[in-house]
Amino acid sequence: MVKEKVPWGTYAKLFWRFYRSGEKKQKKEFPEEHEAWSAQKAMLNLMSRKHIYDVIITRRRNVLYLEKTGVKGC
């Protein structure tokens, strides 16, 4: 299995599009499980750096589920 690098900022763009949209839930399917894992990791790191606590990200194999909770953090 060869892991290809994605262009810098790909997963951040995906996260910001969801976060700034009016959607409450989003499902994103990736071709490979390791891509979904990388996306989840990148998005969680971004959320930690920006102190974003109102989004829940879960992963089931190669599918990411993003959900806004509406509860703002400190």
Rosetta constraint file for C-alpha pairs under 8 A:
AtomPair CA 3 CA 34 HARMONIC 7.95 0.50
AtomPair CA 6 CA 10 HARMONIC 6.84 0.50
AtomPair CA 9 CA 13 HARMONIC 6.03 0.50
AtomPair CA 10 CA 14 HARMONIC 6.48 0.50
AtomPair CA 11 CA 15 HARMONIC 6.20 0.50
AtomPair CA 11 CA 39 HARMONIC 5.57 0.50
AtomPair CA 11 CA 42 HARMONIC 6.60 0.50
AtomPair CA 11 CA 43 HARMONIC 6.65 0.50
AtomPair CA 12 CA 16 HARMONIC 6.11 0.50
AtomPair CA 12 CA 42 HARMONIC 7.23 0.50
AtomPair CA 12 CA 43 HARMONIC 6.40 0.50
AtomPair CA 12 CA 46 HARMONIC 7.32 0.50
AtomPair CA 13 CA 17 HARMONIC 6.08 0.50
AtomPair CA 14 CA 18 HARMONIC 6.48 0.50
AtomPair CA 15 CA 19 HARMONIC 6.08 0.50
AtomPair CA 15 CA 43 HARMONIC 6.53 0.50
AtomPair CA 16 CA 20 HARMONIC 5.93 0.50
AtomPair CA 17 CA 21 HARMONIC 6.08 0.50
AtomPair CA 18 CA 22 HARMONIC 7.89 0.50
AtomPair CA 18 CA 23 HARMONIC 6.92 0.50
AtomPair CA 18 CA 26 HARMONIC 7.36 0.50
AtomPair CA 19 CA 68 HARMONIC 7.91 0.50
AtomPair CA 24 CA 67 HARMONIC 5.69 0.50
AtomPair CA 24 CA 68 HARMONIC 5.17 0.50
AtomPair CA 24 CA 69 HARMONIC 7.77 0.50
AtomPair CA 25 CA 65 HARMONIC 7.30 0.50
AtomPair CA 25 CA 66 HARMONIC 5.65 0.50
AtomPair CA 25 CA 67 HARMONIC 4.47 0.50
AtomPair CA 25 CA 68 HARMONIC 6.54 0.50
AtomPair CA 26 CA 65 HARMONIC 5.85 0.50
AtomPair CA 26 CA 66 HARMONIC 5.18 0.50
AtomPair CA 26 CA 67 HARMONIC 6.56 0.50
AtomPair CA 27 CA 63 HARMONIC 6.94 0.50
AtomPair CA 27 CA 64 HARMONIC 5.80 0.50
AtomPair CA 27 CA 65 HARMONIC 4.69 0.50
AtomPair CA 27 CA 66 HARMONIC 6.44 0.50
AtomPair CA 28 CA 63 HARMONIC 5.72 0.50
AtomPair CA 28 CA 64 HARMONIC 5.18 0.50
AtomPair CA 28 CA 65 HARMONIC 6.52 0.50
AtomPair CA 29 CA 36 HARMONIC 7.61 0.50
AtomPair CA 29 CA 62 HARMONIC 6.02 0.50
AtomPair CA 29 CA 63 HARMONIC 4.37 0.50
AtomPair CA 29 CA 64 HARMONIC 6.32 0.50
AtomPair CA 30 CA 35 HARMONIC 6.37 0.50
AtomPair CA 30 CA 36 HARMONIC 5.82 0.50
AtomPair CA 30 CA 62 HARMONIC 5.42 0.50
AtomPair CA 30 CA 63 HARMONIC 6.14 0.50
AtomPair CA 31 CA 35 HARMONIC 7.38 0.50
AtomPair CA 31 CA 62 HARMONIC 6.86 0.50
AtomPair CA 32 CA 36 HARMONIC 6.81 0.50
AtomPair CA 32 CA 62 HARMONIC 5.86 0.50
AtomPair CA 33 CA 37 HARMONIC 6.32 0.50
AtomPair CA 33 CA 61 HARMONIC 5.59 0.50
AtomPair CA 33 CA 62 HARMONIC 4.22 0.50
AtomPair CA 33 CA 63 HARMONIC 7.85 0.50
AtomPair CA 34 CA 38 HARMONIC 6.10 0.50
AtomPair CA 34 CA 62 HARMONIC 7.48 0.50
AtomPair CA 35 CA 39 HARMONIC 6.09 0.50
AtomPair CA 35 CA 62 HARMONIC 7.39 0.50
AtomPair CA 36 CA 40 HARMONIC 6.10 0.50
AtomPair CA 36 CA 59 HARMONIC 7.30 0.50
AtomPair CA 36 CA 61 HARMONIC 7.49 0.50
AtomPair CA 36 CA 62 HARMONIC 5.19 0.50
AtomPair CA 36 CA 63 HARMONIC 6.36 0.50
AtomPair CA 36 CA 64 HARMONIC 6.45 0.50
AtomPair CA 37 CA 41 HARMONIC 6.16 0.50
AtomPair CA 37 CA 59 HARMONIC 7.56 0.50
AtomPair CA 37 CA 62 HARMONIC 7.63 0.50
AtomPair CA 38 CA 42 HARMONIC 6.10 0.50
AtomPair CA 39 CA 43 HARMONIC 6.08 0.50
AtomPair CA 40 CA 44 HARMONIC 6.08 0.50
AtomPair CA 40 CA 57 HARMONIC 7.07 0.50
AtomPair CA 40 CA 58 HARMONIC 7.75 0.50
AtomPair CA 40 CA 59 HARMONIC 7.33 0.50
AtomPair CA 40 CA 64 HARMONIC 7.22 0.50
AtomPair CA 41 CA 45 HARMONIC 6.18 0.50
AtomPair CA 42 CA 46 HARMONIC 6.22 0.50
AtomPair CA 43 CA 47 HARMONIC 6.13 0.50
AtomPair CA 44 CA 48 HARMONIC 6.14 0.50
AtomPair CA 44 CA 57 HARMONIC 7.74 0.50
AtomPair CA 45 CA 49 HARMONIC 6.25 0.50
AtomPair CA 46 CA 50 HARMONIC 6.14 0.50
AtomPair CA 47 CA 51 HARMONIC 5.72 0.50
AtomPair CA 47 CA 52 HARMONIC 4.85 0.50
AtomPair CA 47 CA 53 HARMONIC 7.15 0.50
AtomPair CA 48 CA 52 HARMONIC 6.52 0.50
AtomPair CA 51 CA 73 HARMONIC 7.37 0.50
AtomPair CA 51 CA 74 HARMONIC 7.99 0.50
AtomPair CA 52 CA 72 HARMONIC 7.63 0.50
AtomPair CA 52 CA 73 HARMONIC 6.75 0.50
AtomPair CA 53 CA 71 HARMONIC 7.41 0.50
AtomPair CA 53 CA 72 HARMONIC 6.08 0.50
AtomPair CA 53 CA 73 HARMONIC 4.99 0.50
AtomPair CA 54 CA 68 HARMONIC 5.64 0.50
AtomPair CA 54 CA 69 HARMONIC 5.16 0.50
AtomPair CA 54 CA 70 HARMONIC 5.69 0.50
AtomPair CA 54 CA 71 HARMONIC 5.18 0.50
AtomPair CA 54 CA 72 HARMONIC 5.30 0.50
AtomPair CA 54 CA 73 HARMONIC 6.65 0.50
AtomPair CA 55 CA 66 HARMONIC 6.78 0.50
AtomPair CA 55 CA 67 HARMONIC 5.50 0.50
AtomPair CA 55 CA 68 HARMONIC 4.45 0.50
AtomPair CA 55 CA 69 HARMONIC 5.87 0.50
AtomPair CA 55 CA 70 HARMONIC 7.94 0.50
AtomPair CA 56 CA 66 HARMONIC 5.81 0.50
AtomPair CA 56 CA 67 HARMONIC 5.19 0.50
AtomPair CA 56 CA 68 HARMONIC 6.41 0.50
AtomPair CA 56 CA 69 HARMONIC 7.16 0.50
AtomPair CA 57 CA 64 HARMONIC 6.92 0.50
AtomPair CA 57 CA 65 HARMONIC 5.69 0.50
AtomPair CA 57 CA 66 HARMONIC 4.70 0.50
AtomPair CA 57 CA 67 HARMONIC 6.57 0.50
AtomPair CA 58 CA 64 HARMONIC 5.85 0.50
AtomPair CA 58 CA 65 HARMONIC 5.24 0.50
AtomPair CA 58 CA 66 HARMONIC 6.71 0.50
AtomPair CA 59 CA 63 HARMONIC 5.68 0.50
AtomPair CA 59 CA 64 HARMONIC 4.51 0.50
AtomPair CA 59 CA 65 HARMONIC 6.15 0.50
AtomPair CA 60 CA 64 HARMONIC 6.55 0.50
